[in-house]
Amino acid sequence: MKDRTSKEYLMRKWQEYSFAAYEARLYLDTHPESKYALNYFNKFNRMSLAVAKELQEKYGAVNTNLDTELHDWSWVNMPWPWNKEV
């Protein structure tokens, strides 16, 4: 097994956690009321951000596009771009 602080190990964990958070985000797009999915998203998002921080401290900049912890998935209730007045 690789050293748990090696760049390869950390990159793999970051990819796994980011993927899980992204998939939960997609699920939340169609099931915004699911508290289980929201908790799942927050868990893996936190884990991904923690690993990204460790990678950045040890090996340089990491580009993340994940959110901070969320309490609801309400953005789907906002007007879509084509519904806004210009």
Secondary structure, 3 states (H helix, E strand, C coil): CCCCCCHHHHHHHHHHHHHHHHHHHHHHHHCCCCHHHHHHHHHHHHHHHHHHHHHHHHHCCCCCCCCCCCCCCHHHHCCCHHHCCC
